Amino acid sequence: MRLLFRTASALLAALPLAVAHPADAFTTKKVFVRYVVDRCPMEEGEPCTVWRLRLSDGRMIRLPDAVAPVTTPHGSQVAYYRKSDGALVVHDVTTGKIRAVPGTWSPGASPLKHLSPAGRFAVVGPSYQVVDTSTGQVHTLPFTPDRAISFSPDNAYLIARRPRVAGQPEVDEVFSTTTWTVVRRGSKFGALRTGGAVVAYIDAETIGKPVEIRFWDLTTDKPARTPITIPANEYPQGLFWDRAGHLDIVSYLPRKFHHGMIVRGSGYRWRRANDHLRILDTVIPKERRISVVKGSVTS
């Protein structure tokens, strides 16, 4: 089971960094990152600047040369700037291979924001520039999104929200990553499904009511299907589609108290939303602190 968290946000919208992630299947034998630890316990004698990856096979990998790593939605890849030479690298945790992205990079001016499925694109800098990690080519959108970018699972499309203009409705635009032109417009932002026509988003406006995952068809600009209700006492952080059309949700689990005593620490849970909210993974970390994601979470 894969668990990978990123910067928390009600809908994969304002995502800064990724650090913990979901699972695709109980039977998978591939290694992936369950979560990222952004501090090292002092008793281990390691400085708190050393990032660590907790893998699905139980291993903990240290990244002593990494600056604020981000992971792919399902944790097979992690990207970071190397302290030693400033290179932008993509580390495949399933094979152990590390490859440098062609080009010269500025870690201070262009912090990593996001890593797309399979590590194909990295999003960097305050203007959310999109870097092709194979060629090093940088693509700049015609506007700076006011929410995080979301890629379709096959990397064929991305969705970004235009900054709000007074008196005008919100506009979300879907770009083809082949032509870098707008292929679709709509009024809802969320996790983009394969095909680039449907988004899933967390409806945070239902105050006093159960939180719901809703679906929106950007082609018709109308609801796409029946909403899914989140279990009580779970606080959704992000949504992630895979290529098979599965939608996973990561939720925050607050501490549970009984007679004033903590009976369970805070943690995170991954569920398969469109499979009766089946639980894929639950993490109650022993580490002092894990970086959480929201569609990504850690700033």
PyMOL commands that set and color helices and strands:
alter all, ss='L'
color gray80, all
select helices_A, chain A and resi 42-44+117-119
alter helices_A, ss='H'
color red, helices_A
select strands_A, chain A and resi 4-6+18-20+33-37+51-55+60-63+66-71+77-82+88-92+98-100+112-115+121-124+129-132+138-139+150-151+157-161+172-176+182-186+191-192+198-203+212-217+222-223+228-229+235-241+247-253+256-258+261-264+267-272+278-283+290-291
alter strands_A, ss='S'
color yellow, strands_A
deselect
rebuild
show_as cartoon
